[in-house]
Amino acid sequence: MDAASGTAAAGGNLRTTTAPDGRTLAYAVWGDPDGFPVMSLHGTPGCRLNRWPDEELYRRFEIRLVTHDRAGYGRSERNRGRSVADEAADVAAIADSLHIDRFGVSGGSGGGPHALACAALLPDRVIRTSCIVGGAPFGADGLERDAWLAGMDPENVKEFGWAEQGEEILAGELDREHADAVRRVDEDPARLLENFDLSESDRAQLRRPELAQVIRESVHEEAANGVWGWVDDDLAFLEPWGFAVDAIRTPALVRYGRGDVLVPEAHGAWLAANVPGCVVKVDEGSGHLGSDPVTEIEENMTWPRTGAPPAGAVPPNDR
């Protein structure tokens, strides 16, 4: 059974349910209560508050958006040692708590691989999935280390170096990184990624008032119980995902930006070449954060609801 809470500290419409292993999962529902359900998976780091703050946008597109704190983030309990594949069971549990049988899935950045996990492991429930600026598998199952890190901003390279040194070092460093991010965001949300050599497109997105609101809300909430979700994401990305990407049969959209220095385009290109039958959209003038959020949200939500690809997307038979 799910429960609801309206505490301001928890960011409003907080709901909880229980994972198959007994952990608490926190989630929120936005948009059209009668609309097509889309499970939206936040990035690394992030939380259930990562969404477009004007719910009318989702109502306009007839979307019932369900966001949640992935394991270890926000108010969801940690699942230490989790793999990317473990997200599928959590998504299914949240859908069950809402009495949703079939749904779409959309994952951005660090949520992208987890969206693909749902596509692979919940084929009878996931209608379509979107992987937006998501990373490729690391190592023998995807891109070898040098190729995986190529084109990535030094800040990200440094972070994954900590992950290679193990949980203890990574946790200490990310705890410090998060505290620094909170201080910057409290002064100006546009400073969230100020240490990164971002594209001008990404810098412009960080100046948007809507994104500033969401950054202010989420940067505090994502580590409500520590940085363990972030820690476990980084560790999981360097290990086998727990499913074979080439076994995905659910229709998928793979979308990535040419100017992305957080998840470089080589990751998107690898996914485009290895997710069977996927539709591919390359955003030529964009980095990690896109360039036209309203249009991109419409495209990314329309795909799971109707199967209509974004303008300029390339279907598999044309590649």
C-alpha positions in Angstrom: 0.0 0.0 0.0 1.3 3.5 -0.8 1.2 6.4 1.6 1.2 10.1 0.9 2.8 13.0 2.8 2.6 16.8 2.0 5.6 18.0 4.0 7.3 21.0 2.4 10.7 19.7 3.2 10.0 16.6 1.2 9.0 18.7 -1.8 5.2 18.4 -1.9 3.3 15.4 -3.2 5.6 12.8 -1.7 4.2 9.2 -1.8 5.9 6.0 -0.7 5.6 2.3 -1.4 7.6 -0.8 -0.7 10.1 -2.5 -3.0 10.0 -6.3 -3.3 12.9 -6.5 -0.8 11.2 -4.3 1.8 12.9 -1.0 1.1 10.9 2.2 1.1 10.5 3.8 -2.4 9.6 7.5 -2.6 7.8 8.9 -5.7 5.6 11.7 -6.9 2.9 12.0 -9.6 2.4 15.1 -11.9 0.3 16.2 -14.8 -2.9 14.6 -16.1 -4.3 12.1 -13.6 -6.1 10.3 -16.4 -3.2 10.6 -18.9 -0.8 8.1 -20.3 1.5 7.0 -17.6 5.2 7.6 -18.1 7.8 6.6 -15.5 10.5 9.3 -15.6 13.9 8.3 -14.2 16.2 11.1 -13.0 19.9 11.4 -13.7 23.0 11.2 -11.5 22.6 12.8 -9.1 18.9 13.6 -8.9 15.6 12.9 -7.3 11.8 12.8 -7.9 11.7 16.6 -8.1 13.5 16.6 -11.4 10.7 17.5 -13.8 9.4 20.6 -15.6 7.9 22.6 -12.8 4.7 23.7 -14.7 2.5 20.7 -14.6 0.2 22.2 -17.2 2.8 21.1 -19.8 2.2 17.4 -18.9 -1.5 17.9 -18.8 -1.4 19.5 -22.3 0.4 16.4 -23.6 -2.0 14.1 -21.7 0.8 12.6 -19.6 0.6 11.2 -16.1 4.2 11.7 -15.1 5.5 9.5 -12.3 8.9 10.4 -10.9 10.7 8.7 -8.1 13.9 8.8 -6.0 16.0 6.0 -7.4 17.5 3.7 -4.7 19.5 5.7 -2.2 18.4 9.1 -3.4 16.0 11.4 -1.6 13.6 9.5 0.6 14.2 6.1 -1.0 16.2 3.6 0.9 19.6 2.5 -0.3 20.1 -0.8 -2.2 23.8 -1.2 -1.6 25.6 -3.1 -4.3 22.8 -2.6 -6.8 23.2 -3.1 -10.5 21.6 -1.0 -13.2 19.2 -3.9 -13.7 17.8 -3.7 -10.2 15.9 -0.5 -11.1 13.3 -2.5 -13.1 11.9 -4.1 -10.0 11.6 -0.7 -8.2 9.8 0.8 -11.2 7.4 -2.2 -11.3 6.6 -1.8 -7.6 5.7 1.8 -8.0 3.6 1.1 -11.0 1.8 -1.6 -9.0 1.2 0.8 -6.1 -0.6 3.1 -8.6 -2.5 0.2 -10.3 -0.7 0.9 -13.6 -0.2 -2.2 -15.8 1.3 -0.8 -18.9 3.4 2.4 -19.2 6.2 4.2 -20.9 9.6 4.9 -19.5 11.9 7.8 -20.0 15.3 8.2 -18.5 17.8 11.1 -18.8 21.5 11.0 -18.3 22.2 8.5 -15.5 18.6 7.5 -15.7 19.1 6.4 -19.3 20.7 3.1 -18.7 18.1 2.4 -16.0 15.3 3.1 -18.6 16.9 0.6 -20.9 16.9 -1.9 -18.0 13.1 -1.5 -17.7 12.8 -2.0 -21.5 14.8 -5.2 -21.3 13.4 -6.7 -18.1 9.8 -5.6 -18.2 8.9 -6.3 -21.8 5.3 -7.1 -20.9 4.7 -3.8 -19.2 6.9 -1.2 -20.9 5.3 0.0 -24.1 8.1 2.2 -25.3 11.2 3.7 -23.7 13.3 6.9 -24.2 17.0 7.0 -23.3 18.0 10.7 -23.3 21.8 11.5 -23.1 22.3 8.1 -21.4 25.6 6.4 -21.0 26.9 3.3 -22.7 28.1 0.2 -20.8 31.7 0.3 -19.5 34.3 -2.2 -20.5 33.9 -5.4 -22.5 30.1 -5.1 -22.7 30.3 -1.6 -24.3 33.0 1.0 -24.6 36.5 0.2 -23.3 37.8 2.5 -20.6 39.6 5.0 -22.8 36.8 5.3 -25.3 34.2 5.5 -22.4 36.0 8.5 -20.9 37.0 10.2 -24.2 35.5 13.6 -24.6 34.2 13.6 -21.0 34.9 16.7 -18.9 37.8 16.3 -16.4 35.4 16.7 -13.5 33.5 13.6 -14.6 36.8 11.7 -15.3 37.9 12.6 -11.8 34.7 11.3 -10.3 34.9 8.0 -12.1 38.5 7.7 -10.9 37.2 7.9 -7.4 34.7 5.2 -8.2 37.5 2.9 -9.4 39.2 3.4 -6.0 36.1 2.0 -4.2 33.1 2.9 -2.2 34.8 4.5 0.8 36.9 7.0 -1.2 34.0 7.7 -3.6 31.6 8.4 -0.8 33.9 10.8 1.0 34.6 12.8 -2.2 31.0 12.9 -3.3 29.9 14.1 0.1 32.3 17.0 -0.2 31.2 17.6 -3.8 27.5 17.7 -2.8 28.1 20.1 0.0 30.0 22.4 -2.4 27.1 22.1 -4.9 24.6 23.1 -2.3 26.6 26.2 -1.4 26.8 27.3 -5.0 23.2 26.6 -5.8 22.0 28.5 -2.7 23.8 31.5 -4.2 22.8 31.0 -7.8 21.4 27.8 -9.4 23.2 28.6 -12.6 26.4 27.8 -10.8 25.5 24.1 -10.3 28.0 22.9 -13.0 30.3 25.9 -13.0 33.5 23.8 -12.8 32.6 22.0 -16.1 33.5 23.3 -19.5 30.0 23.2 -20.8 28.6 24.1 -24.2 27.0 27.5 -24.5 23.7 25.6 -25.0 24.0 24.0 -21.6 25.0 27.3 -20.0 21.9 28.9 -21.5 19.7 26.1 -20.1 21.1 26.6 -16.6 20.0 30.3 -16.8 16.4 29.4 -17.3 14.2 30.3 -14.4 12.3 27.0 -14.6 15.5 25.0 -14.3 16.7 27.3 -11.5 13.6 26.4 -9.5 14.0 22.6 -10.0 17.8 22.8 -9.2 17.0 24.6 -5.9 14.5 22.0 -5.0 16.3 18.9 -6.0 19.9 19.6 -5.0 18.9 19.6 -1.3 16.4 16.7 -1.6 18.6 14.3 -3.6 20.9 13.7 -0.6 18.2 13.9 2.1 19.7 10.6 3.6 23.3 11.0 2.3 24.9 10.7 -1.1 24.5 6.9 -1.3 22.3 7.0 -4.5 25.0 8.9 -6.3 27.7 6.6 -4.9 25.8 3.5 -6.0 25.1 4.9 -9.5 28.8 5.5 -10.1 29.8 2.1 -8.9 27.1 0.4 -10.9 28.0 2.2 -14.2 31.5 0.7 -14.0 30.1 -2.9 -13.6 28.1 -5.1 -15.9 24.5 -3.8 -16.1 22.9 -7.1 -15.4 21.1 -7.4 -18.8 22.1 -7.6 -22.4 21.4 -4.4 -24.4 21.0 -6.4 -27.6 18.2 -8.4 -25.9 15.9 -5.3 -25.8 12.8 -5.8 -27.9 10.7 -2.9 -26.5 10.6 0.0 -29.0 13.3 2.6 -27.9 14.3 6.1 -28.7 18.0 7.0 -28.2 18.7 10.7 -28.1 22.0 12.5 -27.5 23.7 15.8 -28.1 26.8 16.5 -30.2 28.2 19.0 -27.6 27.7 16.9 -24.5 30.8 16.8 -22.2 29.0 14.9 -19.4 28.0 11.9 -21.5 29.9 12.3 -24.7 28.3 11.6 -28.0 30.3 8.3 -28.4 28.0 6.9 -25.7 24.9 7.8 -27.6 26.4 6.5 -30.9 27.2 3.2 -29.2 23.6 2.8 -27.9 22.2 3.8 -31.3 24.3 1.0 -32.9 23.5 -1.6 -30.2 19.9 -1.1 -29.0 17.9 -3.2 -31.5 15.6 -1.3 -33.8 15.9 2.0 -31.9 14.9 5.3 -33.3 17.8 7.8 -33.0 17.7 11.6 -32.6 21.0 13.5 -32.6 20.7 17.0 -31.3 23.3 18.8 -33.4 23.4 22.1 -31.5 22.9 20.8 -28.0 24.9 19.5 -25.1 23.7 17.6 -22.1 20.7 19.7 -21.2 19.1 20.2 -24.6 18.2 23.6 -26.1 14.4 23.9 -26.3 12.9 22.2 -23.3 9.2 22.5 -24.1 9.6 21.1 -27.6 11.9 18.4 -26.3 9.6 17.4 -23.4 6.7 17.2 -25.9 8.8 14.9 -28.2 10.2 12.8 -25.4 6.7 12.3 -23.9 4.9 11.8 -27.2 7.2 9.0 -28.2 6.2 6.6 -25.3 2.5 7.6 -25.6 2.0 7.3 -29.4 5.3 6.1 -30.9 5.6 9.2 -33.0 9.4 10.0 -33.2 10.9 13.5 -32.7 11.3 15.7 -35.7 14.5 14.7 -37.5 14.9 11.4 -35.8 16.2 8.5 -37.9 14.3 5.2 -37.9 16.3 2.0 -37.9 15.7 1.1 -41.6 17.3 4.4 -42.7 20.6 4.0 -40.8 
